[in-house]
Amino acid sequence: MSNSPNDSPTPHKKRERLVAIYHPKRGSTIFNYVLGFVAFILGLGANVIASASIVEFDFVSWVLGILSMAFGLALVLLTETRRRHILYIVTTWNIRIRTGYINKKTTRVFYDEITKIATASEPVEEAINQGDVVVYSIKSKNGPALVFEGVHNPHGIREVIHRFMETTPKPPPWSHISRD
């Protein structure tokens, strides 16, 4: 069996291809990282000072130091886990948001359903080239269909999506797929 494109059941031009995968950037949750590291350092410092006999060591100060370290470490780990469980996917047929580790949920919008694409960012986010890409579709009347939150280069991502919208052939190659 050969791997030539002629042997595939679907013609090469009719298959969906992955373009890019994005994650929310760390800059959008920087406060959680800073607070976590400060709590960890304070707890570690309190235990080091107590063990060096600079201040009086007792069980309560030791427990508070350990709890502070655990809180800081947990906050950083939870923030990083939350950031990594969201994927923003751009393909040749649609854009998707996939969330979750075990119970994965995917929301997608095909390019022929998109009515408007916008970017939104705070002045601080704009300075570090970060922001949100907001996608509106025919199906979502009350608000946006998808929001890529805290991504790097939101204007570039908006331009990629816009170019795919403009080059979508009529009829689209994904017309055989259920849109539910």
N, C-alpha and C positions, 0 to 999 in steps of 0.2 A: 504494500500500500504506500503510495507516494504522498508527500505533503504539498503537492502543488495546489495553487488556488483553484484549478479547474475541478479538483476532486471534491471540493467542499459542497455540502448540501445547499448552502445559501451563497449567492454571488458575493464577491468581496465588497462591492460597493453597497450592498444591502445590509451589511452588518454594522452593529453599533461598535464604536471604538472609544476607549478611554482617552480623554484629553488631559485632565489634571485632577489631582486630589488636594484639597486645602484643609488645614486645621485652623481653629481660632488661635491667634498668636498670644504669647505670654503677656505682652504689654497690656492687654485688656483686663488682666487679672493681677496686675502688679501689686496692688494693695494687699491682697491675700498672701502673696509670697513674702513681701516685706514684713508684714505682721507675724507670719509664721517663723521667719528667721529671727526676728527680734525676740519673740517669746522663747524660742529654743536657746538663744544665746544668754538671755537673762536667767533662765533656769539652770543652764550649765554653769554660768558665772556664780550664781548663788551657791550651788553645790561645791564648786571649787574653793570659793572663799570660806565656806563652812568647814571643808575638810582640811584647809590650811590653817585652821584655828585663828583666822583673822576676826571672825565673828563666832559667837557661841553656836555650837552644833547641837541640834536636837532633832527629834523625829519629825516634828511638824515642819521645820524648815527644809528638811530633806525631802519630805513628801511634796511640799509645794514646788520645790525645784524640779523634781521628777515630773509632776503634773504639768508644769510650764513647758518642759522639754517635750513631753508627749503631745500637748496641745499644739505647739509649734510644728512638730513633725507631722501630725495628723492634718493640720490645715494645709500645709504645702502638698502633702500627698493627695488629699481630696481635691484640691484645686487642679493639680496636674492630671489626675484621673478624669475629672469632669471635662477638662479641656481636650483630652485625647479621645473621649468617647463620642465626639462629634466629628463627622467627616463631611466635607462639602465636595461633591463630585460633579465634574463637568465632562460630558461625553459628547459624541457627535450627534446624538439625537435629543438629549434632554439634560437638565440639571437636577441634582438630587441632594437631599440632606439625609444622612444616615446617622442615627443616634443609637446608643446602647451597646452593651457588651454581649449580654446573653439574649435578651428580648430586643432584637434589632428592629428598628422602625425606619422605613424609608419613605420619604415624601419626594415626589418628582413632578416636574413640569416640563412638558415637551416644548420645543422652540416655537411651534406654530400656535401654541396657546398663550404665549407671553404677549402682554399688551404694553408694558412699560418696565424699564430697568432704571433704578436710581442708586446713587451712593449717598451715604450719610456718615459724617464723622465729626467728632468734637475737635476744637482747635488743637488740643494736645495730641489727639490721634493723628490729625492731619500733619503735624510736625514730624511724626515718625512713620508717615505713609501707611497708616492703618485706618480701618473704618468698616462700615457695613455695606453690603450689596443687597438692595431690596428689589425683589422681583414680583411684579403684579401679573396676574393671568386672567383669562376669561372666566375661569371657574371661581375665583375669589372676588366676591363683590365688596365685602366689607373692609378688607385690608390686604396686606401683601400675602402672596402665596408662599414665598420662601424668603428667608433673610439669612445671608451669610454674615454672621456676626464676628467682628474683630479680626478680619482677615488682612493680610499684608497686600498692598497695592490694589485697593478696591476699584480704582478707575480702570486698571488693566484688566481685571476680571470682568467688569461691566463691558469693556470693549470686546473681549473674546466672545461673550454671550451674544452681544449685539451683532457681531459678524456672523455667527452661526444662524441667528434669526434671519439676517438678510440673504444668506445663501441657501436657505431651506428650499429644496425643489418642490414643485407642485405636481402630483401628489407626493406627500412626504414618504420616505422609505420605511417609516414606522407605522404606516396605516394599518398593518396587520396586528398590531399590539393593542390589547385592551387598555383603556385609559382610566380604569377605576382604581 
